[in-house]
Each structure stands twice: as structure tokens, then as C-alpha cells.
Amino acid sequence: MKRPSYATDKVLKQFIKNALEEDIQDGDHSTLSTIPKDLEQSAKLLVKENCILAGVELAEIIFKTFDKNLKVETYIKDGEVAKTGDIAFIVTGSARSILSTERLVLNCMQRMSGIATLTHDWDTRLIGTKTKLLDTRKTTPNFRVCEKWAVAIGGGTNHRYGLYDMIMLKDNHIDYNGSITNAVKMAKDYVKKSKKKLKIEVETRNLEEVQEAIDAKVDRIMLDNMDVTTMKKAVKLINGSCESEASGGITRDQLKEIATTGVTFISVGALTHSAENIDLSLKAIM
């Protein structure tokens, strides 16, 4: 699949630089002390449990950022089904380089594959509906680019990437302003003055707030922690005047029923904060 726009070369290189510096600092002394400088070897990425594989493209970028002469032969691409015992790719080149990047590659791929696998499982429950599955900002600090990329690989849709690319007025913004009407007016004034192209979303907790958000003419209304009956009434009130988003404590078993309300999106923090890592390993080929 095409790499998301937020996963730019600049962003990824900065992430990789920081991650390698954290791990290696003044040297991978285990490797430097035991592996000859000119030794070249190969290693295979072994899949140890069924999953939707993610992080393959990132792995190649990590390898080549560290050592441009490393070569990667890919057998399973991002987003494809991988089974126990499969070999996802083989990396060949400096044994020192392979060993020094091994843990970073595995940490990223194990986490990303876990998120992609969970996202795929949840997203398949929305097949046959028009509702899209969204992630949230409930991500690991400094690892968001990888986690949101993994959601996209798993078939989900990314919500806003950060605080800078959309205005989302949540309960605290509204409570500090006194009302949805006041908060939205200030947000619209800010957008006009700053000349930024930012959509405005408002979190609502009841039907009265939904109506207030409709009257304020926002781009999306979040239906927070509402039961299905209330959601149906809210979507009917909105009547296509803007997008709608169900959010808050949503479980996998509820997805289909919530989609029947007609909401545009369902956002789920669990896609990133509750996914379990997939067991992968990088094994020397002898």
C-alpha cells in the first residue's frame, strides 16, 4: 500500500535517528567485540504467529538508513496475511549492521503487526456498511507515525494526526468556554484570522448538545458515550448536515449495531493502546 502522507522521509529518518541513538549511543559493543568488520551474512524475518504483517517497508528504511549497502528481499508485503513459519524477508550485508538494527526493526514490526492485525479484525465487522473505522491520538509518544501507519495497513482510517491538523472541541474546551456555541464561534474566528484550512469537530454528550452543534454549523459531530438508541436519534437530527462520529468505550461486538445508526465514523482508541505485539524474530541464515 502507499505510504501515508504523514510518514515522510524526514519524519521517519528523525524517528530512526532517535531510536538508534537511544539503543546504540557510543557503540553496539556486543557486536563490535565479536563480529569482524568485513563479515557479510544474511538473516530472515521469521513470522511466529498468524497476523496481518506491518512494518516491512519501515524495516527496509531502517536497514538502509543505518547501512545503505544492506539489501532486502521481500516475500510478504505490508497488509498481507502472514502465517506461522513464513519468512517475510531476507536481509543481506554487513553482519554488524544487521545485528545493530535487529532490535529496532523487530520492536517496530511486532508492534505495528499487532495493531494492523487488531485493526483488520475490527474493520471486517463493518463490511457491508458505509461506516469507517477511525483511530485516535491514544498512541505511544514518539511512536505515533508507526502506530497510525499500522492502522492504515490494517484497513482502518486515520483520524487527525495531531493537534495541528484539525480543530476538535472536546468537553473541556466546551466547559471552559461555557457552551458549544461560544467555543465554535471562537474556533471559526481563529480559522478565519489565521487563514488555516482546518475542519472543526465538536464532542457532544446528549441530544441538546447535538442540536447546538448542528446550529453552530460544524464539520463533524462526535457522539460521545451515547447508547445506540440515542445515537440513532442524533444521526436523524444531524440528517446529513455534517459528518458524525461514534466514540467512547466502544467494543468490537458493538461495531455492527453502531454502524446501523448511520454514523459516518466509529473511533476506537483500543486499536493503538490495546493491541498485543505479534511474535517475530530475525534469525541468522547459516
C-alpha positions, 0 to 999 in steps of 0.5 A, a space after each residue: 500500500 502507499 505510504 501515508 502522507 504523514 510518514 515522510 522521509 524526514 519524519 521517519 529518518 528523525 524517528 530512526 535517528 532517535 531510536 538508534 541513538 537511544 539503543 546504540 549511543 557510543 557503540 553496539 559493543 556486543 557486536 563490535 567485540 565479536 563480529 569482524 568488520 568485513 563479515 557479510 551474512 544474511 538473516 530472515 524475518 521469521 513470522 511466529 504467529 498468524 497476523 496481518 504483517 506491518 512494518 516491512 517497508 519501515 524495516 527496509 528504511 531502517 536497514 538502509 538508513 543505518 547501512 545503505 549497502 544492506 539489501 532486502 528481499 521481500 516475500 510478504 508485503 505490508 497488509 498481507 496475511 502472514 502465517 506461522 513459519 513464513 519468512 517475510 524477508 531476507 536481509 543481506 550485508 554487513 553482519 554488524 549492521 544487521 545485528 545493530 538494527 535487529 532490535 529496532 526493526 523487530 520492536 517496530 514490526 511486532 508492534 505495528 503487526 499487532 495493531 494492523 492485525 487488531 485493526 483488520 479484525 475490527 474493520 471486517 465487522 463493518 463490511 457491508 456498511 458505509 461506516 469507517 473505522 477511525 483511530 485516535 491520538 491514544 498512541 505511544 509518544 514518539 511512536 505515533 507515525 508507526 502506530 497510525 501507519 499500522 492502522 492504515 495497513 490494517 484497513 482502518 482510517 486515520 483520524 487527525 494526526 495531531 493537534 495541528 491538523 484539525 480543530 476538535 472541541 472536546 468537553 473541556 474546551 466546551 466547559 471552559 468556554 461555557 457552551 458549544 456555541 461560544 467555543 465554535 464561534 471562537 474556533 471559526 474566528 481563529 480559522 478565519 484570522 489565521 487563514 488555516 484550512 482546518 475542519 472543526 469537530 465538536 464532542 457532544 454528550 446528549 441530544 441538546 448538545 447535538 442540536 447546538 452543534 448542528 446550529 453552530 454549523 460544524 464539520 463533524 459531530 462526535 457522539 460521545 458515550 451515547 447508547 445506540 438508541 440515542 445515537 440513532 436519534 442524533 444521526 436523524 437530527 444531524 440528517 446529513 448536515 455534517 459528518 458524525 462520529 461514534 466514540 467512547 468505550 466502544 467494543 468490537 461486538 458493538 461495531 455492527 449495531 453502531 454502524 446501523 445508526 448511520 454514523 459516518 465514523 466509529 473511533 476506537 482508541 483500543 486499536 493503538 493502546 490495546 493491541 498485543 505485539 505479534 511474535 517475530 524474530 530475525 534469525 541468522 541464515 547459516 
